[in-house]
Amino acid sequence: MGLAIVFLLSGLFGRLLPSWRYPDDGKPGRDLRLDLFRGFIILAVVITHIEIGGPYSYITLHAVGAITGAEMFVFLSGMVLGMTYPLAIKKFGEWVAAVGAWKRARKQYLVTLVVIAVVFALSFLPFLNTDAITTFTDRGTGTGGVGAEGRVYDLYPNAMQLLAYPPPWYAIRQFLLLEMGPWPFNIMGLFVVLSLFIPPLLWVIRRGFWWAVLIGSWALYVFQALHPEFRPLNSQFESVFPLLTWQVVFTHGLVLGYYRRQIVRALTGRLGKVLIGVGVGICGYAAFLVYVWAANHFGFTPVPFPASMYDDLYNTAYQRVDLQWGRLVDIAFFAIVSYAILTVFWKPIAAAIGWLWIPIGQASLYVFVWQVFFALAIASIPGVDWSNGWIGFVTHSLLILLAWYMVRKKFLFSVIPR
């Protein structure tokens, strides 16, 4: 609700303080608003994966509404690629750009294999608590539902067989198909697969058939919803980020990124005046959610809705694995509101936090790789009360600054994809 109110006020401030606006000259290139936004999102992911208490954890668990950082991470990755990949085509040609994209996907895949292997090797060191990232305790939000809450999964099935001589093929296959790996890193497999489809998808979009891409994307999404047991791959990420479901966020990001200039012109021109109802709709949506939440929290019936409205919505519209419609609406809400706020209040926001979030956002994939080892290091320190808010605040602050410092120094940039 707070974001919706600031979104409404942004129109007023945009007229009163035009000097605060983002200096968009219309030229192709990086959009620092998206880089800053990605910086916030990737830090939210890192903080969530490093499971300790403190104000950072509270903010990241509540600041993005009913969605997690993963949805925005995938969406923004698609949007940035939709903006930057055409520049590579213009500079090098379509085929060379496609080969470059596939080489990037290969690099992502090889880095993923290395991370999986390194974590497995570290599991033999007695002073490291690798179980914290090589096993996962179900929170009741996965495909198993609430009934699976508390169940512990081994995320490295048959990994010990890789040490046999010769190692059996089924163990090698599980390794190569990413059927094992640390849980804070499992979404990486989704990025590897999606990266393979960037050249053909942009080939279709560049020829004006963006509508065909979206129709195909929604067809796959609906098919997965009707056949939840179907998995085109048996990779570990499929259990948490089903490919046919989560691609819908990525492909929409690609299309929006490619046509960003046209969309911005449309929404700031004559059509934008007709769409003033978007702001009213955004605030109405936020007010509805606050009303339903308050009814559940304070124990009254949200007339004219039933008393069970909050639970019904949570169970049928906001499940994360299936990316149900409520989460998709939240993604659109958060993206529109955040982009508008960053556009109007850019100068003060960039001055306050841009030095940190922008470079981290520009190297978000790099930071995502390192957060696996950050989580392992924290889990391996014995005798610390990680629920203590002050300890959590100091630890998170140091890790964030460490990630920023590594990015600034370009530590292993030539090896780890960004």
C-alpha positions in Angstrom: 0.0 0.0 0.0 2.9 2.3 0.8 4.4 1.7 -2.7 1.0 2.4 -4.3 0.8 5.7 -2.4 4.3 6.8 -3.4 3.4 5.8 -7.0 0.5 8.2 -6.9 2.6 11.0 -5.4 5.3 10.4 -8.1 3.0 12.1 -10.6 2.9 15.3 -8.4 6.6 15.2 -7.6 7.5 14.7 -11.3 5.9 18.0 -12.1 7.1 19.9 -9.1 10.7 18.6 -9.1 11.6 17.7 -12.7 15.3 17.9 -11.9 15.0 14.7 -9.8 14.0 12.7 -12.9 16.1 10.0 -14.5 18.1 11.7 -17.4 16.8 9.4 -20.1 18.2 10.7 -23.4 16.5 8.0 -25.5 19.7 6.5 -26.7 20.2 2.8 -26.6 22.4 1.3 -23.8 22.2 0.4 -20.2 19.3 1.6 -18.1 20.7 2.4 -14.7 17.2 2.2 -13.2 17.1 -1.5 -14.0 20.6 -2.0 -12.8 19.8 -0.4 -9.4 16.6 -2.4 -9.2 18.5 -5.6 -10.0 21.0 -4.7 -7.3 18.2 -4.5 -4.7 16.6 -7.8 -5.9 19.9 -9.8 -5.9 20.8 -8.5 -2.4 17.3 -9.6 -1.3 18.0 -13.1 -2.7 21.4 -13.2 -1.0 20.0 -12.1 2.4 17.1 -14.6 2.1 19.5 -17.5 1.4 21.8 -16.5 4.3 19.2 -17.6 6.9 20.0 -15.3 9.8 17.9 -12.8 11.7 18.1 -9.0 11.6 16.5 -6.0 10.0 17.8 -6.9 6.5 15.9 -10.2 6.7 12.7 -8.5 7.8 12.9 -6.0 5.0 13.6 -8.6 2.2 10.8 -10.8 3.5 8.2 -8.0 3.4 9.4 -5.4 0.9 8.3 -7.2 -2.3 4.7 -8.1 -1.3 3.6 -11.6 -1.9 6.5 -12.4 -4.2 10.1 -13.3 -3.6 13.3 -12.0 -5.2 13.4 -14.9 -7.6 10.4 -13.8 -9.7 11.8 -10.3 -10.2 15.3 -11.7 -10.8 14.1 -13.8 -13.7 11.9 -11.0 -15.1 14.6 -8.4 -14.9 17.1 -10.7 -16.5 14.8 -11.2 -19.5 14.1 -7.5 -19.7 17.8 -6.5 -19.7 18.6 -9.1 -22.3 15.7 -7.8 -24.4 17.4 -4.4 -24.3 21.0 -5.4 -24.8 20.9 -8.3 -27.2 19.7 -6.2 -30.1 22.7 -3.9 -29.6 24.9 -6.9 -30.1 23.0 -7.8 -33.3 23.4 -4.3 -34.6 27.2 -4.3 -33.8 28.2 -7.9 -34.8 25.3 -9.3 -36.9 22.6 -11.8 -36.0 24.6 -14.9 -36.3 27.6 -13.7 -34.3 25.4 -12.3 -31.6 23.6 -15.7 -31.4 26.9 -17.6 -31.1 27.9 -15.1 -28.4 24.7 -15.8 -26.5 25.2 -19.6 -26.7 28.8 -19.2 -25.5 27.5 -17.3 -22.5 25.0 -20.1 -21.8 27.9 -22.6 -22.1 29.9 -20.6 -19.6 26.9 -20.4 -17.2 26.6 -24.2 -17.5 30.3 -24.9 -16.8 30.3 -22.5 -13.9 27.2 -24.3 -12.5 29.0 -27.7 -12.8 32.1 -26.2 -11.1 30.0 -24.8 -8.2 28.3 -28.2 -7.7 31.6 -30.0 -7.7 33.3 -27.6 -5.4 30.5 -27.8 -2.8 30.7 -31.6 -3.0 34.5 -31.5 -2.5 34.0 -29.1 0.5 31.6 -31.6 2.1 34.6 -33.7 3.0 36.1 -31.0 5.2 34.9 -31.7 8.8 34.8 -28.0 9.9 32.3 -27.0 7.2 28.6 -27.5 7.7 27.8 -28.3 4.1 24.6 -30.0 5.1 23.1 -26.5 5.4 23.2 -26.1 1.6 23.4 -29.7 0.4 20.1 -30.7 2.1 16.9 -28.9 2.2 14.1 -28.9 4.8 10.7 -28.5 3.2 8.8 -25.3 4.3 5.5 -26.6 2.9 5.6 -24.2 0.0 6.9 -26.7 -2.7 5.2 -29.2 -4.9 4.6 -31.5 -1.9 2.3 -28.9 -0.2 1.9 -28.3 3.5 1.9 -32.1 4.1 5.6 -32.2 3.1 6.6 -29.5 5.7 9.6 -30.6 7.7 10.7 -33.3 5.2 14.5 -33.2 4.6 15.8 -33.8 1.1 19.3 -34.9 0.1 20.2 -32.6 -2.8 23.3 -34.7 -3.8 21.8 -38.1 -4.7 24.4 -40.7 -5.7 27.1 -38.0 -5.6 29.4 -40.5 -3.7 29.2 -42.7 -6.8 31.1 -40.1 -8.7 34.2 -41.2 -6.7 33.9 -44.8 -7.9 36.2 -46.1 -10.6 34.9 -46.0 -13.1 32.0 -43.8 -12.0 28.6 -45.3 -13.1 26.9 -43.5 -15.9 23.7 -42.7 -13.9 25.8 -40.7 -11.4 27.6 -38.8 -14.2 24.2 -38.2 -15.9 22.7 -36.7 -12.8 25.7 -34.5 -12.4 25.7 -33.3 -16.1 21.9 -32.7 -16.1 22.1 -30.7 -12.9 20.1 -33.2 -10.9 22.2 -32.4 -7.8 23.6 -29.2 -6.3 23.2 -26.8 -3.4 19.7 -25.4 -2.9 20.7 -21.7 -2.9 21.9 -22.2 -6.4 19.2 -24.3 -8.0 17.7 -21.5 -10.1 21.0 -21.3 -12.0 19.9 -24.3 -14.0 16.8 -22.4 -15.1 18.9 -19.6 -16.4 21.2 -22.0 -18.3 18.2 -23.5 -20.2 16.5 -20.1 -20.8 19.7 -18.6 -22.2 19.7 -21.2 -24.9 16.4 -19.9 -26.3 17.4 -16.2 -26.3 18.6 -16.1 -30.0 15.6 -17.9 -31.5 13.1 -15.9 -29.3 14.7 -12.6 -30.3 14.9 -13.7 -33.9 11.1 -14.0 -33.8 10.5 -10.8 -31.8 12.8 -8.8 -34.2 10.5 -9.7 -37.1 7.4 -8.3 -35.3 6.0 -11.6 -34.1 6.2 -10.8 -30.4 2.6 -11.8 -30.1 3.4 -15.3 -31.3 6.1 -15.5 -28.6 3.7 -14.5 -25.9 0.9 -16.8 -27.2 3.4 -19.7 -27.2 4.7 -18.7 -23.7 1.2 -18.7 -22.2 0.3 -22.0 -23.9 3.3 -23.6 -22.2 2.3 -22.0 -18.9 -1.3 -23.3 -19.2 -0.1 -26.7 -20.2 2.1 -27.0 -17.1 -0.8 -25.8 -14.9 -3.0 -28.5 -16.4 -0.3 -31.2 -16.1 1.7 -30.2 -13.0 3.5 -33.6 -12.9 5.0 -33.1 -16.4 8.7 -32.1 -16.4 10.6 -31.7 -19.7 13.8 -32.1 -17.7 14.6 -33.9 -14.5 17.0 -31.2 -13.3 16.9 -30.1 -9.7 15.5 -26.7 -10.5 12.3 -28.2 -12.0 11.0 -29.0 -8.6 11.2 -25.4 -7.4 11.2 -23.4 -10.7 9.3 -25.5 -13.3 10.7 -24.5 -16.7 7.4 -24.3 -18.6 5.9 -22.2 -15.8 8.7 -19.8 -15.1 9.6 -19.1 -18.7 6.4 -16.9 -18.9 8.1 -14.3 -16.7 11.4 -14.4 -18.7 9.7 -14.2 -22.1 7.6 -11.2 -21.1 10.7 -9.5 -19.8 12.3 -10.1 -23.2 9.4 -8.6 -25.1 9.1 -5.6 -22.7 12.8 -5.0 -22.8 12.9 -5.1 -26.7 9.9 -2.7 -27.0 10.7 -0.6 -23.9 11.1 2.7 -25.9 7.8 2.2 -27.7 6.0 1.3 -24.5 7.4 4.3 -22.7 6.4 6.7 -25.5 2.9 5.2 -25.6 2.4 5.6 -21.9 3.7 9.1 -21.7 1.8 10.4 -24.8 -1.8 10.7 -25.6 -2.5 7.1 -24.7 -1.0 7.6 -21.3 -3.7 10.2 -20.5 -6.3 7.6 -21.3 -4.6 5.1 -19.1 -4.8 7.2 -16.0 -7.0 4.4 -14.6 -3.9 2.3 -14.3 -2.9 4.3 -11.2 -6.4 3.9 -9.7 -6.3 0.2 -10.5 -2.9 -0.1 -8.8 -4.1 1.6 -5.6 -7.3 -0.3 -5.7 -5.4 -3.6 -5.9 -3.1 -2.6 -3.0 -6.1 -1.5 -0.9 -7.9 -4.7 -1.5 -5.0 -6.8 -0.4 -4.5 -4.7 2.7 -8.2 -5.0 3.6 -8.2 -8.8 3.2 -5.0 -9.1 5.2 -6.3 -6.9 8.0 -9.4 -8.9 8.2 -7.4 -12.1 8.7 -4.9 -10.4 11.0 -7.4 -8.7 13.3 -10.2 -11.3 13.1 -13.1 -9.6 11.2 -15.0 -10.6 8.1 -13.9 -8.6 5.0 -17.5 -7.8 3.8 -18.6 -8.4 1.1 -16.0 -11.2 0.9 -16.1 -14.4 3.0 -14.1 -14.7 6.2 -11.8 -17.2 4.5 -10.9 -14.8 1.7 -7.2 -14.4 2.8 -6.6 -18.1 3.1 -8.4 -18.9 -0.1 -6.3 -16.4 -2.0 -3.1 -17.6 -0.4 -3.7 -21.2 -1.3 -5.1 -20.7 -4.8 -3.5 -17.5 -6.2 -0.1 -17.0 -4.5 1.7 -20.3 -4.5 5.3 -19.7 -5.6 6.3 -22.9 -7.4 3.3 -22.7 -9.7 3.6 -18.9 -10.2 -0.2 -18.6 -9.8 -2.1 -15.6 -11.1 -1.8 -13.5 -7.9 2.0 -13.7 -8.0 2.0 -12.7 -11.7 -0.2 -9.6 -10.8 2.2 -8.8 -8.0 5.2 -9.0 -10.4 3.5 -6.5 -12.8 2.5 -4.3 -9.8 6.0 -4.2 -8.3 7.7 -3.7 -11.7 5.4 -0.8 -12.8 5.5 1.0 -9.4 9.2 0.6 -8.9 10.1 1.8 -12.4 7.9 4.9 -12.0 9.3 5.7 -8.6 12.9 5.3 -9.8 12.1 7.5 -12.8 10.7 10.4 -10.8 12.9 10.2 -7.7 16.1 9.1 -9.5 18.5 11.8 -8.3 18.0 11.4 -4.5 17.7 7.6 -4.7 20.9 7.2 -6.8 22.8 9.6 -4.6 21.8 7.7 -1.5 22.2 4.0 -2.6 23.2 4.0 -6.2 26.9 3.6 -5.4 26.1 0.2 -3.9 23.1 -1.2 -5.8 24.1 -0.2 -9.3 27.4 -2.1 -9.6 26.0 -5.1 -7.8 23.0 -5.0 -10.1 25.3 -4.9 -13.1 27.0 -8.0 -11.9 24.0 -9.8 -10.4 24.8 -13.2 -11.7 28.3 -12.9 -10.4 27.0 -12.1 -6.9 24.5 -14.9 -7.1 27.4 -17.4 -7.6 29.3 -16.1 -4.6 26.3 -16.1 -2.3 26.4 -19.9 -2.2 29.8 -19.8 -0.5 28.7 -16.9 1.7 25.8 -19.0 3.0 28.1 -22.0 3.6 30.6 -19.9 5.5 28.0 -18.4 7.8 26.4 -21.9 8.4 29.8 -23.2 9.4 30.6 -20.7 12.2 29.7 -22.5 15.4 28.3 -21.0 18.6 26.8 -17.9 17.2 23.2 -16.8 17.9 22.2 -16.0 14.4 18.7 -15.1 15.5 20.2 -12.0 17.3 19.2 -8.9 15.3 22.4 -7.0 15.9 24.6 -10.0 14.9 22.5 -10.4 11.8 22.7 -6.7 10.9 26.5 -6.6 11.2 27.0 -9.9 9.4 24.7 -8.9 6.5 26.3 -5.5 6.2 29.8 -7.0 6.0 28.7 -9.6 3.4 27.0 -6.9 1.3 30.1 -4.7 1.4 32.3 -7.7 0.6 30.2 -8.5 -2.5 30.4 -4.8 -3.5 34.2 -4.8 -3.0 34.6 -7.9 -5.1 32.5 -6.4 -7.9 34.5 -3.2 -7.8 37.8 -5.1 -8.0 36.4 -7.4 -10.7 37.6 -10.4 -8.8 37.5 -13.5 -11.1 35.3 -11.6 -13.6 37.1 -13.4 -16.4 35.9 -16.7 -15.0 32.5 -16.1 -13.4 29.6 -14.8 -15.6 28.0 -11.5 -14.7 
